Amino acid sequence: MPIFEFHCLDCGKDFETLVLTKSDQIDCPKCHSTHLERLMSSCAFKSGSKFTSTASSTSCTSCSSKSCSTCH
């Protein structure tokens, strides 16, 4: 399911919502503003019986750099 994270530029609330189509009207659940910014979500993967967030990693798996912005 496509769940996206947003930040309301009017009241500052961060929230997640299900977006089924590009034409879905998304508004802030706190102030109902449509002045939103879509956030980059960190993903998680299942390793054994635990979920591990990729955001907690200090480097990516394709190199030894401390910042993934240097890879691409």
C-alpha positions as CSV (number, residue, x, y, z in Angstrom):
1,M,0.0,0.0,0.0
2,P,1.4,3.5,-0.9
3,I,1.7,5.3,2.4
4,F,3.4,8.6,2.2
5,E,4.8,11.0,4.8
6,F,3.9,14.7,4.6
7,H,4.9,17.9,6.4
8,C,2.3,20.7,6.7
9,L,3.9,24.0,5.8
10,D,1.2,26.0,7.6
11,C,1.1,24.3,11.0
12,G,4.2,22.2,11.0
13,K,2.5,18.8,11.6
14,D,4.2,15.7,10.2
15,F,1.8,12.9,9.3
16,E,1.4,9.7,7.2
17,T,-1.5,9.0,4.8
18,L,-2.6,6.4,2.3
19,V,-2.5,7.8,-1.3
20,L,-4.3,5.5,-3.8
21,T,-4.2,7.8,-6.9
22,K,-2.4,11.0,-8.0
23,S,-5.7,12.8,-8.0
24,D,-6.3,12.1,-4.3
25,Q,-6.7,15.4,-2.4
26,I,-4.4,15.3,0.6
27,D,-4.9,17.7,3.5
28,C,-3.4,18.2,7.0
29,P,-5.3,16.3,9.7
30,K,-4.6,19.1,12.1
31,C,-5.4,22.3,10.2
32,H,-6.8,20.9,6.9
33,S,-4.4,22.9,4.8
34,T,-3.3,21.6,1.4
35,H,0.0,23.4,1.6
36,L,2.1,20.3,2.1
37,E,5.6,19.0,1.4
38,R,6.1,15.2,0.8
39,L,8.9,13.9,3.0
40,M,11.5,11.3,2.1
41,S,10.6,8.2,4.1
42,S,13.2,5.9,5.5
43,C,12.5,2.3,4.7
44,A,12.8,-0.8,6.8
45,F,13.5,-4.4,6.0
46,K,13.0,-7.6,7.8
47,S,16.1,-9.5,8.8
48,G,15.4,-12.7,10.6
49,S,12.7,-11.9,13.2
50,K,13.6,-8.2,13.7
51,F,12.8,-5.2,11.5
52,T,15.8,-3.0,10.8
53,S,15.6,0.6,9.7
54,T,18.0,1.7,7.0
55,A,18.1,5.1,8.5
56,S,20.1,3.8,11.5
57,S,22.9,2.7,9.2
58,T,26.1,4.8,9.2
59,S,26.9,3.9,5.6
60,C,25.2,2.2,2.7
61,T,26.0,-1.3,1.6
62,S,27.5,-0.5,-1.7
63,C,30.6,1.4,-0.4
64,S,32.4,2.4,2.7
65,S,31.4,6.1,2.6
66,K,29.8,7.6,5.7
67,S,27.3,9.6,3.5
68,C,25.2,7.9,0.8
69,S,25.1,11.3,-1.0
70,T,28.7,10.6,-2.3
71,C,27.7,7.3,-3.9
72,H,25.6,8.7,-6.7
